[in-house]
Amino acid sequence: MAANKWTKWMVGLSSVAAFTTFVGLSQKYDQTNSTATALNNDTSADSSSQTQTEDETDLFPD
């Protein structure tokens, strides 16, 4: 019974660690992607002949 308890704790803690890492990486990717998109929009806004609405930008991120 004691060995089973340790196995459950180890699986539980490793699951929490994996989930936390996944959430952290996904937030980091979202922030990096948003920053790159904002920089691309700022530099190309003057020379672009196409106009995009805010809704189109959200639907089709770079």
C-alpha positions, 0 to 999 in steps of 0.5 A: 500500500505504501509503494502505491501511495508513492506512485500516485504522488509521483504521477500527480506531481509530475502531471502538475509539473508537465501542465504548468510547463505547458501553460507557461510555454503556451503563454510565452509563445502567445506573447512572442507571437503578439509582439512580432505581429505588432512589430510587423504591423507597425513597420508595414502599415505605411507601405501596405496597399491592402487594408485589414480590419481588426477582425481579419487580423485576429482570424489570420495571425501571421 
